[in-house]
Amino acid sequence: MKKILFMSILTLLLSIMGCNREKQYLKNHKVIYYGTSEFNIFENNVQINKKEAYKLGLAYAKKNDLVMGNNLFFVIDNYYAFTNHYIPKMPAASTKGIWINANTGEVKYIKEGIMLRPKFFPEKKIKDEN
């Protein structure tokens, strides 16, 4: 019984700490959720749309022997953040993955991220149209 109580308390504490990390991250970064009107306005005002960004990310992944996630949940600080690290049951998606700058096309790989809860999971994944 003590073991169950200890595990319950530990789980609760870890959940609270995780929420605080997410809140701090959202405070320090401009996050736009995919599928929102804010995302549509953003995409209409940048040089590179999500499909072009996906193609740039694929080329980067191939060149650097990385796996390109085809899930787009967020734009973070003007970067499309593609990830394949998500947990649908929570729901939560990681900021880890390949990021493409929406204005310059700069591509970078984020090795460590945090889990953010998207407003919803998109029904359609972006596919390479080649």
C-alpha positions in Angstrom: 0.0 0.0 0.0 2.8 2.4 0.8 4.4 1.6 -2.5 1.2 2.5 -4.4 0.8 5.8 -2.4 4.5 6.7 -3.1 4.1 6.0 -6.8 0.9 8.1 -6.9 2.6 11.0 -5.2 5.7 10.7 -7.5 3.5 10.7 -10.6 1.6 13.7 -9.4 4.8 15.7 -8.7 6.3 14.7 -12.1 3.0 15.9 -13.8 3.1 19.2 -12.0 6.8 19.7 -12.9 6.0 18.9 -16.6 3.2 21.5 -16.7 5.6 24.1 -15.3 8.2 23.4 -18.0 5.5 23.7 -20.6 4.2 27.0 -19.2 7.8 28.4 -19.0 8.5 27.3 -22.6 5.3 29.0 -23.8 6.3 32.2 -21.9 9.7 32.3 -23.5 8.8 31.3 -27.1 6.2 32.4 -29.6 4.2 29.2 -30.4 1.6 29.1 -33.1 -0.6 26.0 -33.2 -1.1 24.3 -36.6 -4.7 24.4 -37.8 -5.6 27.6 -36.1 -6.6 30.9 -37.8 -3.4 32.3 -36.4 -1.4 29.7 -38.3 -3.2 30.5 -41.5 -2.4 34.2 -41.1 1.2 33.4 -40.3 1.6 31.2 -43.4 0.2 33.8 -45.6 2.8 36.3 -44.5 6.0 34.3 -44.7 8.3 33.4 -47.6 8.1 29.6 -47.2 4.8 27.7 -46.8 4.5 24.4 -44.9 4.9 22.2 -48.0 8.1 24.0 -49.1 9.4 23.8 -45.6 8.7 20.0 -45.5 10.7 19.5 -48.7 13.6 21.5 -47.3 13.4 19.4 -44.1 13.4 16.1 -46.2 16.5 17.2 -48.0 18.2 18.1 -44.7 17.2 14.8 -43.2 18.6 12.8 -46.1 21.8 14.8 -46.1 22.3 14.3 -42.4 21.0 10.8 -42.0 18.0 11.8 -39.9 14.4 10.7 -39.8 12.1 13.5 -40.9 8.8 13.6 -39.0 5.8 14.5 -41.1 3.8 15.8 -38.3 3.5 19.6 -37.9 1.9 20.7 -34.7 3.6 24.0 -34.0 5.4 27.0 -35.5 7.9 28.1 -32.8 9.7 31.4 -33.1 9.1 31.5 -36.9 10.2 27.9 -37.4 8.0 25.1 -38.7 8.7 22.4 -36.1 8.3 18.9 -37.7 8.4 16.0 -35.3 7.6 12.3 -35.1 7.7 12.4 -31.4 4.1 12.5 -30.1 1.8 10.7 -27.7 -1.7 10.8 -28.9 -3.3 9.5 -25.7 -2.0 12.5 -23.7 -2.2 14.3 -26.2 1.3 15.9 -26.5 3.9 16.4 -29.1 7.6 17.1 -28.7 9.5 20.1 -29.9 12.3 17.8 -30.9 12.8 17.4 -34.6 13.7 19.3 -37.8 12.8 23.0 -37.7 12.6 25.2 -40.9 12.7 29.0 -40.7 9.6 30.3 -42.5 11.4 33.4 -43.8 15.0 32.3 -44.6 14.6 28.5 -45.2 17.3 27.8 -42.6 17.0 24.2 -41.4 18.2 23.0 -38.0 17.8 19.9 -35.9 16.6 20.2 -32.3 18.0 17.3 -30.4 16.2 17.8 -27.2 12.7 19.2 -26.8 9.9 19.3 -24.4 6.4 18.0 -24.7 3.7 20.5 -25.6 0.0 19.9 -25.8 -1.3 20.9 -29.2 -4.8 22.3 -29.5 -5.6 19.3 -31.7 -3.9 16.8 -33.8 -4.1 17.4 -37.5 -6.0 14.8 -39.4 -3.9 15.0 -42.5 -0.1 14.6 -42.6 2.0 16.6 -45.0 3.2 14.4 -47.8 6.0 14.8 -50.3 4.3 15.5 -53.7 7.2 14.2 -55.8 
